[in-house]
Amino acid sequence: MNPRNRTLATEFILLGFSNDLKINLVLFVVFMFLYLVSINANCLILCLVLINNNLHIQMYFFLCILSIIDMCMTSAILPRFLVDLISGQRIISLAACKAQFYVLILIGVSECLLLALMAYDRYVAICRPLHYLVLMRWSKCYGMTAIVWILSFVILLPVISGNYFTLCYPNQINHFMCEGVTVLHLSCSDIHSKEVFVFMCCFMIAGLPFFFILASYIRILFSVLKVKSSGRAKAFSTCSSHVMVVVLYYGISIVVYIGPSSKYSADYGKYFSLFSVVICPTLNPLIYCLNNKDVKEAQRNVFYKLQLQFQQVKSLTTDFNIRSFQI
């Protein structure tokens, strides 16, 4: 390794997608729109669950946690990315890069574990309905949610303690964020052992929850096939939204992280990471809003109440104007 490469980098340049100002302005508009949709849609989910008593059940409690995780995911990446697009200065300090790197891992692990927990909730509701109130009582739901966050922090600790940020020049990251595999390739030392560690972590973090989710839905499928056709539609409707979210999230994660890292393409990973940290958090609340009868009914009730209140305010304003005119 030559002397220049042995010089440690203290800041990095995020190459992003383009250096063309016009293209960046278009990207700014697109990603600003996606960010606003993501934040507003997830906030809508939270508000609908909070103000509708019919949604005060365990399944929608976990959905609220998923919405919070999705908002954290987009907020950890997009605000800085939007600033980089219009400012043209894409320099990120070592501390900021570390923070982004660790937050992404924490949120990613939390979402994997939460999706497994949501699958377990559906398994108990469909396969063991008589024991649901015992197995999924509120105290247990709160405890399992706390375990999700605790495990996420525990899994993050080896990454923090590992020497993953002894990075050398060139200090250019061919990405729009400090993504794990791309940052790893800037390491001063041999990265083979780190690649093996990353692969094992990905398998433990994403693979084991995925197999748990798969096993849960296989059991659910066999249980649903035993019931009458009238009950099947209701059972499938409660699971369809979660299945779509799982397929979307794990499908993209497998494409990005599973496979020999020696064949890893920075451009390839960059575009698929875009789906993982931007598109998925935006689509998740839309999937639940469009594909869940309870959520759609809650939306209709809220909009109907808002319409009634608007009409009442309009009527009072009209009466006031008429009286003022008469006076």
Backbone as numpy.savetxt, mean C-alpha at the origin, in Angstrom:
# Nx Ny Nz CAx CAy CAz Cx Cy Cz
39.37 -2.53 -6.95 38.52 -1.33 -6.95 39.41 -0.09 -6.95
39.16 0.84 -7.83 40.02 2.01 -7.93 39.74 3.00 -6.82
40.63 4.00 -6.59 40.46 4.92 -5.48 39.15 5.69 -5.54
38.70 6.01 -6.73 37.46 6.79 -6.84 36.27 6.00 -6.29
36.24 4.69 -6.60 35.14 3.86 -6.14 35.19 3.62 -4.63
36.38 3.80 -4.04 36.47 3.59 -2.59 36.00 4.81 -1.82
35.73 5.91 -2.52 35.23 7.11 -1.85 33.76 6.92 -1.51
33.43 7.08 -0.23 32.05 6.86 0.20 31.16 8.01 -0.24
29.95 7.67 -0.70 28.98 8.68 -1.15 28.15 9.15 0.04
27.94 10.45 0.14 27.11 11.03 1.21 25.80 11.60 0.68
25.67 11.67 -0.62 24.42 12.08 -1.24 24.30 11.40 -2.59
23.06 11.33 -3.08 22.81 10.56 -4.29 21.94 11.36 -5.25
22.04 10.99 -6.52 21.23 11.62 -7.56 20.22 10.59 -8.06
18.94 10.91 -7.88 17.87 10.05 -8.37 17.61 10.40 -9.83
17.88 9.48 -10.73 17.76 9.78 -12.15 16.31 9.91 -12.60
15.39 9.26 -11.90 13.98 9.38 -12.25 13.68 8.77 -13.61
12.78 9.43 -14.36 12.34 8.88 -15.64 12.88 9.66 -16.84
13.05 10.97 -16.69 13.47 11.77 -17.84 14.09 13.08 -17.36
14.93 13.66 -18.21 15.50 14.98 -17.95 14.80 16.08 -18.75
13.85 15.68 -19.57 13.11 16.64 -20.39 12.07 17.36 -19.54
12.10 18.70 -19.54 11.21 19.49 -18.69 9.75 19.26 -19.05
9.44 19.18 -20.34 8.05 18.99 -20.76 7.51 17.64 -20.29
8.34 16.61 -20.43 7.92 15.28 -19.98 7.72 15.29 -18.46
8.63 15.97 -17.75 8.51 16.04 -16.30 7.26 16.79 -15.85
6.88 17.81 -16.59 5.65 18.54 -16.25 4.42 17.65 -16.44
4.43 16.87 -17.52 3.32 15.93 -17.74 3.28 14.89 -16.63
4.45 14.35 -16.28 4.52 13.37 -15.20 4.08 13.98 -13.88
4.42 15.26 -13.65 4.00 15.93 -12.43 2.47 15.97 -12.33
1.82 16.33 -13.42 0.35 16.40 -13.43 -0.25 15.01 -13.19
0.31 14.00 -13.86 -0.22 12.64 -13.73 -0.07 12.12 -12.30
1.14 12.27 -11.74 1.38 11.73 -10.40 0.71 12.57 -9.31
0.56 13.86 -9.54 -0.20 14.67 -8.60 -1.66 14.21 -8.57
-2.21 13.94 -9.75 -3.59 13.43 -9.82 -3.71 12.09 -9.10
-2.77 11.17 -9.35 -2.81 9.86 -8.69 -2.67 10.00 -7.18
-1.81 10.91 -6.74 -1.62 11.10 -5.30 -2.90 11.63 -4.65
-3.53 12.60 -5.28 -4.77 13.15 -4.74 -5.88 12.10 -4.72
-5.96 11.31 -5.80 -6.97 10.24 -5.84 -6.71 9.23 -4.72
-5.45 8.84 -4.55 -5.10 7.86 -3.52 -5.45 8.37 -2.13
-5.04 9.59 -1.80 -5.29 10.14 -0.47 -6.79 10.30 -0.23
-7.51 10.87 -1.20 -8.94 11.11 -1.03 -9.74 9.80 -0.98
-9.37 8.83 -1.81 -10.09 7.56 -1.81 -9.88 6.80 -0.51
-8.65 6.81 0.00 -8.40 6.13 1.28 -9.05 6.87 2.44
-9.07 8.19 2.38 -9.78 8.96 3.41 -11.28 8.69 3.35
-11.80 8.52 2.13 -13.23 8.19 1.97 -13.55 6.86 2.65
-12.67 5.86 2.46 -12.87 4.56 3.11 -12.91 4.74 4.63
-11.95 5.49 5.17 -11.91 5.71 6.62 -13.17 6.40 7.11
-13.62 7.42 6.41 -14.81 8.17 6.83 -16.06 7.30 6.74
-16.18 6.52 5.67 -17.35 5.65 5.52 -17.45 4.64 6.65
-16.31 4.07 7.02 -16.32 3.07 8.10 -16.62 3.73 9.44
-16.08 4.93 9.66 -16.27 5.59 10.95 -17.70 6.06 11.18
-18.36 6.56 10.13 -19.68 7.16 10.31 -20.84 6.19 10.07
-20.55 4.98 9.59 -21.61 4.00 9.35 -21.51 2.87 10.37
-22.52 2.75 11.20 -22.51 1.70 12.22 -22.51 0.31 11.61
-23.09 0.16 10.42 -23.13 -1.16 9.77 -21.74 -1.66 9.39
-20.79 -0.75 9.30 -19.42 -1.13 8.91 -18.50 -1.27 10.12
-19.06 -1.19 11.30 -18.24 -1.34 12.52 -18.05 -2.82 12.84
-17.42 -3.52 11.93 -17.10 -4.93 12.10 -15.62 -5.14 11.80
-15.14 -6.34 12.13 -13.71 -6.60 12.07 -13.14 -6.45 10.66
-13.87 -6.90 9.65 -13.35 -6.85 8.28 -13.03 -5.42 7.86
-13.90 -4.48 8.24 -13.70 -3.09 7.83 -12.71 -2.37 8.75
-12.51 -2.90 9.95 -11.43 -2.39 10.79 -10.08 -2.66 10.13
-9.89 -3.88 9.61 -8.65 -4.20 8.90 -8.54 -3.39 7.61
-9.66 -3.12 6.97 -9.64 -2.30 5.76 -9.16 -0.88 6.07
-9.56 -0.36 7.23 -9.08 0.98 7.64 -7.57 0.97 7.85
-7.06 -0.09 8.46 -5.60 -0.20 8.65 -4.90 -0.25 7.31
-5.48 -0.99 6.34 -4.90 -1.06 5.00 -4.89 0.31 4.34
-5.95 1.09 4.54 -6.01 2.44 3.96 -4.93 3.34 4.56
-4.71 3.21 5.86 -3.66 4.00 6.52 -2.28 3.62 5.97
-2.05 2.31 5.80 -0.77 1.85 5.24 -0.58 2.38 3.82
-1.64 2.34 3.02 -1.54 2.83 1.64 -1.23 4.33 1.59
-1.85 5.09 2.49 -1.57 6.53 2.53 -0.12 6.79 2.94
0.37 5.99 3.89 1.77 6.13 4.30 2.71 5.78 3.15
2.37 4.77 2.38 3.20 4.35 1.25 3.35 5.47 0.23
2.23 6.03 -0.22 2.29 7.07 -1.24 2.92 8.35 -0.68
2.65 8.65 0.59 3.18 9.88 1.18 4.68 9.79 1.44
5.20 8.58 1.56 6.64 8.41 1.75 7.42 8.63 0.47
6.76 8.54 -0.68 7.46 8.61 -1.97 7.04 9.81 -2.80
5.75 9.97 -3.02 5.29 10.91 -4.04 5.57 12.38 -3.76
5.41 12.91 -2.54 5.70 14.34 -2.35 7.11 14.73 -2.78
8.09 13.95 -2.37 9.47 14.26 -2.78 9.65 14.08 -4.28
9.06 13.03 -4.84 9.17 12.78 -6.27 8.55 13.93 -7.08
7.42 14.46 -6.61 6.78 15.58 -7.29 7.67 16.83 -7.26
8.31 17.05 -6.11 9.23 18.19 -6.01 10.41 18.01 -6.96
10.94 16.78 -7.04 12.06 16.51 -7.94 11.69 16.76 -9.40
10.45 16.45 -9.76 10.02 16.61 -11.15 10.02 18.07 -11.58
9.60 18.97 -10.70 9.50 20.38 -11.10 10.74 21.19 -10.76
11.53 20.72 -9.80 12.71 21.49 -9.41 13.93 21.15 -10.26
13.98 19.90 -10.73 15.14 19.47 -11.51 16.32 19.08 -10.64
16.27 19.37 -9.32 17.35 18.99 -8.39 16.96 17.69 -7.73
17.56 16.62 -8.14 17.16 15.30 -7.67 18.16 14.72 -6.68
18.84 15.58 -5.98 19.84 15.14 -5.01 19.15 14.78 -3.70
19.45 13.61 -3.18 18.89 13.17 -1.90 20.07 12.82 -0.98
19.99 13.27 0.25 21.07 13.02 1.20 21.06 11.57 1.64
22.18 11.15 2.22 22.29 9.78 2.71 21.24 9.50 3.78
21.03 10.46 4.70 20.05 10.28 5.77 18.64 10.14 5.21
18.29 11.00 4.25 16.95 10.94 3.65 16.76 9.64 2.87
17.82 9.20 2.20 17.75 7.95 1.45 17.54 6.76 2.40
18.26 6.77 3.51 18.08 5.72 4.52 16.66 5.71 5.05
16.15 6.90 5.39 14.80 7.00 5.94 13.77 6.45 4.96
13.89 6.83 3.70 12.96 6.34 2.69 13.06 4.83 2.52
14.28 4.34 2.52 14.54 2.90 2.38 13.90 2.11 3.53
14.10 2.58 4.75 13.56 1.87 5.91 12.04 1.97 5.99
11.49 3.13 5.67 10.03 3.30 5.72 9.36 2.39 4.70
9.94 2.28 3.51 9.37 1.41 2.49 9.37 -0.04 2.95
10.45 -0.48 3.59 10.50 -1.85 4.09 9.46 -2.06 5.18
9.36 -1.11 6.11 8.40 -1.23 7.20 6.97 -1.31 6.67
6.63 -0.44 5.74 5.27 -0.42 5.20 5.01 -1.68 4.37
6.00 -2.11 3.58 5.83 -3.31 2.77 5.60 -4.55 3.62
6.39 -4.70 4.68 6.21 -5.84 5.59 4.85 -5.78 6.26
4.44 -4.60 6.71 3.16 -4.43 7.38 2.00 -4.82 6.46
2.10 -4.42 5.19 1.01 -4.74 4.26 0.95 -6.24 3.99
2.10 -6.90 3.84 2.10 -8.35 3.63 1.43 -9.07 4.80
1.80 -8.71 6.01 1.24 -9.35 7.20 -0.23 -9.01 7.37
-0.61 -7.78 7.06 -2.02 -7.38 7.20 -2.90 -8.12 6.19
-2.43 -8.30 4.96 -3.20 -9.05 3.97 -3.41 -10.49 4.42
-2.40 -11.08 5.08 -2.55 -12.42 5.64 -3.57 -12.43 6.76
-3.56 -11.40 7.59 -4.52 -11.29 8.69 -5.94 -11.13 8.15
-6.10 -10.35 7.09 -7.43 -10.17 6.47 -7.92 -11.49 5.87
-7.01 -12.29 5.32 -7.39 -13.61 4.78 -7.84 -14.53 5.92
-7.16 -14.47 7.04 -7.56 -15.28 8.20 -8.94 -14.86 8.69
-9.22 -13.56 8.70 -10.54 -13.07 9.10 -11.62 -13.64 8.20
-11.40 -13.66 6.88 -12.39 -14.22 5.94 -12.51 -15.73 6.11
-11.40 -16.40 6.41 -11.44 -17.85 6.64 -12.33 -18.18 7.84
-12.13 -17.47 8.94 -12.93 -17.73 10.13 -14.40 -17.39 9.87
-14.67 -16.29 9.19 -16.05 -15.86 8.93 -16.82 -16.87 8.08
-16.14 -17.51 7.13 -16.83 -18.41 6.19 -16.73 -19.87 6.61
-15.58 -20.28 7.10 -15.37 -21.69 7.44 -15.76 -22.03 8.88
-15.69 -21.04 9.76 -16.04 -21.29 11.17 -16.93 -20.15 11.68
-18.09 -19.96 11.07 -18.93 -18.81 11.42 -19.45 -18.84 12.86
-19.69 -20.04 13.41 -20.21 -20.13 14.77 -19.17 -19.71 15.81
-17.90 -19.78 15.46 -16.84 -19.41 16.39 -16.26 -18.02 16.09
-16.87 -17.32 15.13 -16.28 -16.06 14.67 -16.17 -15.03 15.80
-17.24 -14.87 16.56 -17.25 -13.84 17.61 -16.25 -14.13 18.71
-15.86 -15.40 18.84 -14.85 -15.76 19.84 -13.44 -15.62 19.26
-13.25 -16.19 18.07 -11.91 -16.18 17.46 -11.49 -14.79 16.98
-12.48 -13.98 16.61 -12.17 -12.64 16.08 -12.81 -11.56 16.94
-12.83 -11.79 18.26 -13.34 -10.74 19.15 -12.44 -9.51 19.06
-12.99 -8.36 19.45 -12.28 -7.09 19.22 -10.93 -7.05 19.92
-10.85 -7.56 21.11 -9.57 -7.54 21.83 -8.50 -8.33 21.06
-8.92 -9.43 20.45 -7.98 -10.24 19.67 -7.59 -9.52 18.38
-8.55 -8.82 17.76 -8.24 -8.07 16.54 -7.21 -6.98 16.82
-7.42 -6.25 17.93 -6.45 -5.22 18.30 -5.08 -5.82 18.57
-5.09 -6.98 19.24 -3.82 -7.64 19.55 -3.09 -8.11 18.31
-3.83 -8.70 17.36 -3.20 -9.17 16.12 -2.69 -8.00 15.29
-3.42 -6.89 15.29 -2.95 -5.70 14.56 -1.66 -5.17 15.18
-1.61 -5.17 16.52 -0.39 -4.74 17.20 0.78 -5.66 16.87
0.51 -6.96 16.77 1.56 -7.92 16.43 2.09 -7.66 15.03
1.20 -7.28 14.10 1.62 -6.96 12.73 2.67 -5.85 12.75
2.40 -4.78 13.50 3.34 -3.65 13.55 4.62 -4.02 14.29
4.48 -4.80 15.39 5.67 -5.21 16.16 6.58 -6.09 15.31
5.98 -7.06 14.61 6.78 -7.94 13.74 7.45 -7.14 12.63
6.76 -6.14 12.12 7.34 -5.31 11.05 8.58 -4.60 11.55
8.52 -4.06 12.77 9.70 -3.40 13.34 10.81 -4.41 13.63
10.44 -5.60 14.13 11.45 -6.64 14.42 12.17 -7.06 13.15
11.41 -7.23 12.05 12.02 -7.62 10.78 12.90 -6.51 10.23
12.55 -5.26 10.53 13.34 -4.13 10.05 14.69 -4.01 10.75
14.78 -4.49 12.01 16.00 -4.30 12.79 17.24 -4.90 12.14
17.21 -6.14 11.61 18.42 -6.65 10.95 18.85 -5.83 9.74
17.86 -5.23 9.04 18.20 -4.39 7.89 18.90 -3.12 8.36
18.42 -2.54 9.47 19.04 -1.33 10.01 20.44 -1.62 10.52
20.59 -2.76 11.20 21.90 -3.10 11.77 22.90 -3.55 10.71
22.40 -4.04 9.57 23.29 -4.46 8.49 23.95 -3.26 7.82
25.11 -3.49 7.26 25.88 -2.40 6.64 25.48 -2.24 5.17
24.23 -1.77 4.96 23.73 -1.68 3.59 23.94 -0.30 2.98
24.41 0.64 3.78 24.58 1.99 3.25 26.03 2.43 3.27
26.96 1.47 3.14 28.34 1.80 2.85 28.45 1.83 1.33
28.06 2.95 0.76 27.87 3.06 -0.68 28.95 3.95 -1.30
29.36 3.59 -2.49 30.47 4.28 -3.16 29.99 4.97 -4.43
30.90 5.78 -4.97 30.64 6.40 -6.27 30.72 5.33 -7.36
30.02 5.50 -8.49 29.15 6.63 -8.84 27.88 6.65 -7.98
27.43 7.84 -7.62 26.33 8.00 -6.68 24.99 8.25 -7.37
24.84 7.71 -8.57 23.59 7.87 -9.30 22.71 6.64 -9.11
21.46 6.87 -8.70 20.50 5.79 -8.51 19.50 5.86 -9.66
19.48 4.84 -10.47 18.59 4.81 -11.63 17.18 4.42 -11.17
16.59 5.35 -10.43 15.26 5.11 -9.86 14.68 6.45 -9.47
13.40 6.46 -9.07 12.79 7.69 -8.58 12.71 7.69 -7.05
13.26 6.64 -6.41 13.28 6.54 -4.96 14.45 5.66 -4.55
14.71 5.58 -3.25 15.78 4.71 -2.75 15.24 3.30 -2.57
15.14 2.60 -3.68 14.60 1.24 -3.68 15.71 0.25 -3.35
15.36 -0.84 -2.66 16.33 -1.74 -2.07 17.35 -2.31 -3.01
16.94 -2.96 -4.09 17.87 -3.64 -4.99 18.77 -2.64 -5.70
18.20 -1.51 -6.09 19.00 -0.50 -6.79 20.06 0.10 -5.88
19.70 0.39 -4.64 20.66 0.91 -3.67 21.74 -0.11 -3.38
21.35 -1.37 -3.30 22.30 -2.44 -3.00 23.43 -2.51 -4.03
23.13 -2.19 -5.26 24.13 -2.27 -6.33 25.17 -1.15 -6.24
24.99 -0.19 -5.32 25.99 0.85 -5.11 26.95 0.51 -3.98
26.81 -0.69 -3.43 27.63 -1.08 -2.29 29.11 -1.15 -2.67
29.98 -0.75 -1.72 31.43 -0.78 -1.95 31.97 -2.20 -1.98
31.33 -3.09 -1.23 31.86 -4.45 -1.10 31.10 -5.41 -2.01
31.49 -6.68 -1.94 30.82 -7.71 -2.73 29.38 -7.84 -2.27
28.45 -7.81 -3.22 27.04 -7.77 -2.86 26.38 -9.15 -2.91
27.14 -10.21 -3.20 26.52 -11.53 -3.36 25.82 -11.97 -2.07
26.52 -11.85 -0.94 25.92 -12.28 0.33 24.70 -11.42 0.67
24.78 -10.13 0.32 23.63 -9.25 0.58 22.46 -9.60 -0.33
22.76 -10.00 -1.56 21.69 -10.42 -2.47 20.99 -11.66 -1.94
21.76 -12.60 -1.40 21.17 -13.81 -0.83 20.30 -13.44 0.37
20.79 -12.52 1.20 20.02 -12.09 2.37 18.71 -11.41 1.94
18.79 -10.55 0.92 17.59 -9.87 0.43 16.58 -10.88 -0.11
17.08 -11.88 -0.86 16.18 -12.90 -1.41 15.50 -13.68 -0.29
16.27 -14.05 0.75 15.69 -14.80 1.87 14.66 -13.95 2.62
14.98 -12.67 2.78 14.03 -11.77 3.45 12.74 -11.64 2.65
12.88 -11.51 1.33 11.70 -11.40 0.48 10.83 -12.65 0.58
11.51 -13.81 0.63 10.74 -15.05 0.76 10.03 -15.12 2.10
10.73 -14.75 3.17 10.11 -14.81 4.51 9.00 -13.78 4.64
9.24 -12.58 4.15 8.30 -11.48 4.35 7.08 -11.62 3.45
7.32 -11.95 2.19 6.22 -12.01 1.23 5.76 -13.44 0.95
6.71 -14.38 0.89 6.36 -15.74 0.52 5.50 -16.46 1.54
5.91 -16.42 2.81 5.15 -17.14 3.84 3.74 -16.59 4.02
3.55 -15.27 4.11 2.17 -14.75 4.15 1.37 -15.12 2.91
2.03 -15.14 1.74 1.31 -15.48 0.50 0.82 -16.93 0.56
1.66 -17.86 1.02 1.24 -19.26 1.13 0.13 -19.41 2.17
0.19 -18.62 3.23 -0.88 -18.64 4.23 -2.20 -18.15 3.61
-2.12 -17.06 2.85 -3.32 -16.54 2.17 -3.86 -17.57 1.19
-2.96 -18.20 0.43 -3.38 -19.21 -0.54 -4.07 -20.38 0.14
-3.50 -20.86 1.25 -4.11 -21.97 1.99 -5.47 -21.57 2.55
-5.58 -20.33 3.04 -6.86 -19.86 3.59 -7.95 -19.86 2.53
-7.61 -19.38 1.33 -8.62 -19.29 0.29 -8.93 -20.64 -0.35
-8.01 -21.58 -0.29 -8.33 -22.94 -0.72 -9.36 -23.55 0.22
-9.16 -23.35 1.54 -10.15 -23.83 2.51 -11.49 -23.12 2.33
-11.43 -21.82 2.07 -12.67 -21.06 1.84 -13.40 -21.59 0.61
-12.65 -21.87 -0.46 -13.26 -22.36 -1.70 -13.97 -23.68 -1.47
-13.33 -24.61 -0.76 -13.96 -25.90 -0.48 -15.20 -25.73 0.40
-15.14 -24.80 1.34 -16.30 -24.58 2.21 -17.45 -23.96 1.44
-17.14 -23.02 0.55 -18.19 -22.34 -0.22 -18.87 -23.31 -1.18
-18.10 -24.22 -1.76 -18.67 -25.16 -2.72 -19.66 -26.13 -2.06
-19.60 -26.24 -0.74 -20.51 -27.13 -0.03 -21.86 -26.49 0.27
-21.92 -25.16 0.23 -23.17 -24.48 0.56 -24.03 -24.35 -0.68
-25.30 -23.91 -0.49 -26.22 -23.72 -1.60 -25.78 -22.56 -2.48
-26.25 -22.57 -3.71 -25.84 -21.55 -4.68 -26.21 -20.15 -4.23
-27.32 -20.01 -3.47 -27.72 -18.67 -3.00 -26.71 -18.10 -2.02
-26.07 -18.96 -1.23 -25.10 -18.49 -0.26 -23.71 -18.30 -0.84
-23.46 -18.93 -1.98 -22.13 -18.81 -2.59 -21.84 -17.39 -3.05
-22.84 -16.75 -3.66 -22.63 -15.40 -4.18 -22.26 -14.44 -3.06
-22.93 -14.57 -1.91 -22.63 -13.69 -0.77 -21.23 -13.96 -0.24
-20.86 -15.24 -0.15 -19.53 -15.59 0.36 -18.44 -15.08 -0.57
-18.64 -15.27 -1.87 -17.64 -14.81 -2.83 -17.54 -13.29 -2.86
-18.67 -12.59 -2.66 -18.65 -11.13 -2.71 -17.85 -10.54 -1.56
-17.85 -11.21 -0.40 -17.08 -10.71 0.74 -15.58 -10.93 0.57
-15.21 -11.86 -0.32 -13.79 -12.18 -0.50 -13.20 -11.59 -1.78
-14.05 -11.25 -2.75 -13.55 -10.87 -4.07 -12.64 -9.65 -4.02
-13.01 -8.64 -3.22 -12.20 -7.43 -3.14 -10.82 -7.73 -2.59
-10.78 -8.53 -1.53 -9.49 -8.86 -0.91 -8.64 -9.70 -1.86
-9.26 -10.62 -2.58 -8.51 -11.45 -3.54 -7.88 -10.58 -4.62
-8.63 -9.60 -5.13 -8.10 -8.71 -6.16 -6.92 -7.90 -5.65
-7.01 -7.41 -4.40 -5.92 -6.64 -3.82 -4.69 -7.51 -3.64
-4.88 -8.75 -3.16 -3.76 -9.67 -2.95 -3.08 -10.01 -4.28
-3.87 -10.32 -5.30 -3.30 -10.66 -6.61 -2.51 -9.48 -7.17
-3.07 -8.28 -7.05 -2.40 -7.09 -7.57 -1.09 -6.85 -6.83
-1.13 -6.89 -5.49 0.05 -6.57 -4.69 1.14 -7.62 -4.85
0.78 -8.89 -4.70 1.79 -9.95 -4.77 2.27 -10.18 -6.19
1.39 -9.99 -7.16 1.81 -10.16 -8.55 2.93 -9.22 -8.92
2.78 -7.95 -8.54 3.80 -6.95 -8.84 5.06 -7.20 -8.01
4.89 -7.56 -6.73 6.05 -7.81 -5.87 6.89 -8.98 -6.38
6.23 -10.03 -6.84 6.96 -11.19 -7.35 7.73 -10.82 -8.61
7.10 -10.04 -9.49 7.77 -9.64 -10.72 9.02 -8.80 -10.42
8.92 -7.92 -9.39 10.02 -7.00 -9.09 11.16 -7.71 -8.36
10.83 -8.53 -7.36 11.87 -8.98 -6.44 12.26 -10.46 -6.57
11.41 -11.28 -7.14 11.73 -12.69 -7.22 12.45 -12.97 -8.53
13.59 -13.60 -8.44 14.37 -13.91 -9.64 15.81 -13.53 -9.43
16.71 -14.01 -10.25 18.14 -13.72 -10.10 18.41 -12.23 -10.22
19.05 -11.67 -9.21 19.31 -10.24 -9.24 20.35 -9.86 -10.26
21.15 -10.85 -10.73 22.14 -10.55 -11.75 21.48 -10.14 -13.06
20.24 -10.56 -13.25 19.49 -10.20 -14.44 18.55 -9.02 -14.19
18.72 -8.43 -13.04 17.83 -7.33 -12.66 18.08 -6.11 -13.54
17.05 -5.61 -14.12 17.13 -4.42 -14.96 16.62 -3.23 -14.17
17.42 -2.17 -14.10 17.01 -1.00 -13.33 15.76 -0.36 -13.90
15.69 -0.23 -15.21 14.50 0.35 -15.82 13.28 -0.52 -15.60
13.47 -1.81 -15.74 12.41 -2.79 -15.54 11.87 -2.69 -14.11
12.76 -2.70 -13.12 12.32 -2.60 -11.73 11.72 -1.26 -11.40
12.22 -0.21 -12.06 11.73 1.14 -11.79 10.25 1.27 -12.15
9.87 0.75 -13.29 8.48 0.89 -13.73 7.54 -0.01 -12.93
8.01 -1.20 -12.57 7.15 -2.05 -11.77 7.05 -1.55 -10.32
8.12 -0.93 -9.82 8.04 -0.31 -8.49 7.01 0.80 -8.47
6.86 1.47 -9.60 5.85 2.51 -9.73 4.46 1.95 -9.46
4.20 0.77 -10.00 2.91 0.13 -9.74 2.77 -0.23 -8.26
3.87 -0.69 -7.66 3.82 -1.16 -6.28 3.55 -0.04 -5.29
4.20 1.12 -5.48 4.11 2.19 -4.47 3.13 3.29 -4.84
2.64 3.30 -6.09 1.72 4.37 -6.50 0.38 3.81 -6.97
0.42 2.89 -7.93 -0.82 2.40 -8.53 -1.61 1.54 -7.55
-0.95 0.60 -6.87 -1.66 -0.28 -5.92 -2.36 0.50 -4.81
-1.67 1.42 -4.10 -2.37 2.19 -3.06 -3.52 3.04 -3.59
-3.47 3.38 -4.89 -4.56 4.14 -5.48 -5.72 3.23 -5.85
-5.41 2.03 -6.33 -6.47 1.12 -6.77 -7.16 0.40 -5.61
-6.44 0.15 -4.51 -7.02 -0.61 -3.41 -8.35 -0.04 -2.91
-8.43 1.25 -2.55 -9.72 1.77 -2.09 -10.78 1.77 -3.18
-10.36 1.97 -4.44 -11.32 1.94 -5.55 -11.89 0.54 -5.72
-11.05 -0.47 -5.54 -11.52 -1.86 -5.64 -12.58 -2.14 -4.58
-12.31 -1.71 -3.35 -13.27 -1.95 -2.27 -14.54 -1.12 -2.44
-14.40 0.10 -2.98 -15.58 0.94 -3.18 -16.47 0.41 -4.30
-15.85 -0.12 -5.36 -16.61 -0.55 -6.54 -17.04 -2.00 -6.47
-16.41 -2.80 -5.61 -16.63 -4.24 -5.64 -17.20 -4.78 -4.33
-17.63 -3.90 -3.43 -18.14 -4.33 -2.14 -19.52 -3.71 -1.92
-20.51 -4.56 -1.73 -21.90 -4.08 -1.62 -22.09 -3.20 -0.38
-21.49 -3.59 0.74 -21.66 -2.82 1.98 -21.07 -1.42 1.84
-19.88 -1.34 1.23 -19.24 -0.03 1.05 -20.04 0.83 0.09
-20.52 0.21 -1.00 -21.33 0.97 -1.97 -22.62 1.47 -1.33
-23.24 0.63 -0.50 -24.46 1.05 0.20 -24.17 2.19 1.17
-23.04 2.11 1.87 -22.66 3.19 2.79 -22.42 4.48 2.02
-21.80 4.38 0.84 -21.59 5.57 0.01 -22.92 6.21 -0.37
-23.86 5.36 -0.82 -25.17 5.89 -1.21 -25.86 6.58 -0.05
-25.77 5.99 1.14 -26.41 6.59 2.32 -25.80 7.94 2.66
-24.46 8.01 2.59 -23.79 9.27 2.90 -24.15 10.34 1.89
-24.12 10.00 0.61 -24.45 10.98 -0.43 -25.91 11.40 -0.36
-26.79 10.46 0.02 -28.20 10.80 0.16 -28.40 11.78 1.32
-27.71 11.53 2.45 -27.82 12.45 3.59 -27.25 13.82 3.25
-26.15 13.84 2.53 -25.56 15.12 2.12 -26.50 15.87 1.19
-27.16 15.13 0.30 -28.10 15.76 -0.62 -29.29 16.35 0.13
-29.78 15.62 1.13 -30.89 16.14 1.94 -30.48 17.40 2.69
-29.28 17.37 3.28 -28.81 18.56 3.99 -28.63 19.74 3.06
-28.13 19.49 1.85 -27.97 20.56 0.87 -29.31 21.15 0.48
-30.31 20.29 0.30 -31.64 20.77 -0.06 -32.25 21.59 1.08
-32.01 21.15 2.33 -32.53 21.90 3.48 -31.88 23.28 3.56
-30.55 23.31 3.37 -29.85 24.60 3.40 -30.34 25.49 2.27
-30.54 24.91 1.10 -31.03 25.68 -0.05 -32.42 26.21 0.21
-33.27 25.38 0.84 -34.63 25.81 1.15 -34.64 26.94 2.17
-33.78 26.82 3.20 -33.70 27.88 4.21 -33.18 29.17 3.60
-32.22 29.07 2.70 -31.67 30.26 2.04 -32.73 30.93 1.18
-33.52 30.12 0.48 -34.59 30.67 -0.37 -35.64 31.38 0.46
-36.05 30.74 1.58 -37.04 31.36 2.48 -36.52 32.67 3.05
-35.23 32.68 3.42 -34.64 33.90 3.97 -34.63 35.02 2.94
-34.31 34.67 1.68 -34.28 35.69 0.64 -35.67 36.24 0.34
-36.67 35.36 0.38 -38.05 35.81 0.13 -38.52 36.74 1.22
-38.24 36.39 2.48 -38.64 37.25 3.60 -37.92 38.59 3.55
-36.63 38.54 3.19 -35.88 39.79 3.10 -36.45 40.69 2.00
-36.89 40.10 0.89 -37.46 40.87 -0.20 -38.78 41.50 0.23
-39.58 40.70 0.97 -40.87 41.21 1.43 -40.72 42.37 2.39
-39.72 42.30 3.24 -39.47 43.39 4.18 -39.03 44.62 3.45
